[in-house]
């Protein structure tokens, strides 16, 4: 049975976090990044265009 899980990045570069989440999504399916800054959540999948996401995402 699938259960919700949580991966937490305490600090780090948004570029690295996006790369890691894209890699994980190859195995898990789409994932959501919820920034603690209050910005809108971002859905990440293995098909996510990293450059496009980083230019439009206010992180």
CNS distance restraints for C-alpha pairs under 8 A (distance, minus, plus):
assign (resid   9 and name CA) (resid  17 and name CA) 7.56 0.50 0.50
assign (resid  12 and name CA) (resid  16 and name CA) 7.25 0.50 0.50
assign (resid  12 and name CA) (resid  17 and name CA) 6.98 0.50 0.50
assign (resid  13 and name CA) (resid  17 and name CA) 6.31 0.50 0.50
assign (resid  14 and name CA) (resid  18 and name CA) 6.05 0.50 0.50
assign (resid  14 and name CA) (resid  54 and name CA) 7.89 0.50 0.50
assign (resid  14 and name CA) (resid  59 and name CA) 7.11 0.50 0.50
assign (resid  15 and name CA) (resid  19 and name CA) 6.28 0.50 0.50
assign (resid  15 and name CA) (resid  54 and name CA) 7.16 0.50 0.50
assign (resid  16 and name CA) (resid  20 and name CA) 6.19 0.50 0.50
assign (resid  17 and name CA) (resid  21 and name CA) 6.16 0.50 0.50
assign (resid  18 and name CA) (resid  22 and name CA) 6.04 0.50 0.50
assign (resid  18 and name CA) (resid  44 and name CA) 7.96 0.50 0.50
assign (resid  18 and name CA) (resid  50 and name CA) 7.14 0.50 0.50
assign (resid  19 and name CA) (resid  23 and name CA) 6.25 0.50 0.50
assign (resid  19 and name CA) (resid  50 and name CA) 7.42 0.50 0.50
assign (resid  20 and name CA) (resid  24 and name CA) 6.22 0.50 0.50
assign (resid  21 and name CA) (resid  25 and name CA) 6.04 0.50 0.50
assign (resid  21 and name CA) (resid  31 and name CA) 7.29 0.50 0.50
assign (resid  21 and name CA) (resid  44 and name CA) 7.00 0.50 0.50
assign (resid  22 and name CA) (resid  26 and name CA) 6.78 0.50 0.50
assign (resid  22 and name CA) (resid  44 and name CA) 6.27 0.50 0.50
assign (resid  22 and name CA) (resid  45 and name CA) 5.87 0.50 0.50
assign (resid  22 and name CA) (resid  46 and name CA) 5.29 0.50 0.50
assign (resid  22 and name CA) (resid  48 and name CA) 7.13 0.50 0.50
assign (resid  23 and name CA) (resid  27 and name CA) 7.66 0.50 0.50
assign (resid  23 and name CA) (resid  46 and name CA) 6.83 0.50 0.50
assign (resid  24 and name CA) (resid  28 and name CA) 6.34 0.50 0.50
assign (resid  25 and name CA) (resid  29 and name CA) 4.74 0.50 0.50
assign (resid  25 and name CA) (resid  30 and name CA) 5.52 0.50 0.50
assign (resid  25 and name CA) (resid  31 and name CA) 6.34 0.50 0.50
assign (resid  25 and name CA) (resid  44 and name CA) 7.22 0.50 0.50
assign (resid  25 and name CA) (resid  45 and name CA) 5.39 0.50 0.50
assign (resid  25 and name CA) (resid  46 and name CA) 5.42 0.50 0.50
assign (resid  26 and name CA) (resid  45 and name CA) 7.23 0.50 0.50
assign (resid  26 and name CA) (resid  46 and name CA) 5.13 0.50 0.50
assign (resid  29 and name CA) (resid  45 and name CA) 6.28 0.50 0.50
assign (resid  29 and name CA) (resid  46 and name CA) 7.38 0.50 0.50
assign (resid  30 and name CA) (resid  43 and name CA) 6.61 0.50 0.50
assign (resid  30 and name CA) (resid  44 and name CA) 5.48 0.50 0.50
assign (resid  30 and name CA) (resid  45 and name CA) 4.35 0.50 0.50
assign (resid  30 and name CA) (resid  46 and name CA) 7.29 0.50 0.50
assign (resid  31 and name CA) (resid  43 and name CA) 5.70 0.50 0.50
assign (resid  31 and name CA) (resid  44 and name CA) 5.19 0.50 0.50
assign (resid  31 and name CA) (resid  45 and name CA) 6.39 0.50 0.50
assign (resid  32 and name CA) (resid  41 and name CA) 6.46 0.50 0.50
assign (resid  32 and name CA) (resid  42 and name CA) 5.49 0.50 0.50
assign (resid  32 and name CA) (resid  43 and name CA) 4.42 0.50 0.50
assign (resid  32 and name CA) (resid  44 and name CA) 5.91 0.50 0.50
assign (resid  33 and name CA) (resid  41 and name CA) 5.54 0.50 0.50
assign (resid  33 and name CA) (resid  42 and name CA) 5.15 0.50 0.50
assign (resid  33 and name CA) (resid  43 and name CA) 6.43 0.50 0.50
assign (resid  33 and name CA) (resid  44 and name CA) 7.36 0.50 0.50
assign (resid  34 and name CA) (resid  38 and name CA) 7.97 0.50 0.50
assign (resid  34 and name CA) (resid  39 and name CA) 7.61 0.50 0.50
assign (resid  34 and name CA) (resid  40 and name CA) 7.11 0.50 0.50
assign (resid  34 and name CA) (resid  41 and name CA) 4.59 0.50 0.50
assign (resid  34 and name CA) (resid  42 and name CA) 6.68 0.50 0.50
assign (resid  35 and name CA) (resid  39 and name CA) 6.20 0.50 0.50
assign (resid  35 and name CA) (resid  40 and name CA) 7.62 0.50 0.50
assign (resid  35 and name CA) (resid  41 and name CA) 6.75 0.50 0.50
assign (resid  35 and name CA) (resid  59 and name CA) 6.90 0.50 0.50
assign (resid  37 and name CA) (resid  59 and name CA) 7.40 0.50 0.50
assign (resid  39 and name CA) (resid  58 and name CA) 6.84 0.50 0.50
assign (resid  39 and name CA) (resid  59 and name CA) 7.06 0.50 0.50
assign (resid  42 and name CA) (resid  57 and name CA) 7.80 0.50 0.50
assign (resid  44 and name CA) (resid  48 and name CA) 5.91 0.50 0.50
assign (resid  48 and name CA) (resid  53 and name CA) 7.42 0.50 0.50
assign (resid  49 and name CA) (resid  53 and name CA) 6.13 0.50 0.50
assign (resid  50 and name CA) (resid  54 and name CA) 6.15 0.50 0.50
assign (resid  51 and name CA) (resid  55 and name CA) 6.27 0.50 0.50
assign (resid  52 and name CA) (resid  56 and name CA) 6.37 0.50 0.50
assign (resid  53 and name CA) (resid  57 and name CA) 5.74 0.50 0.50
assign (resid  54 and name CA) (resid  58 and name CA) 7.96 0.50 0.50
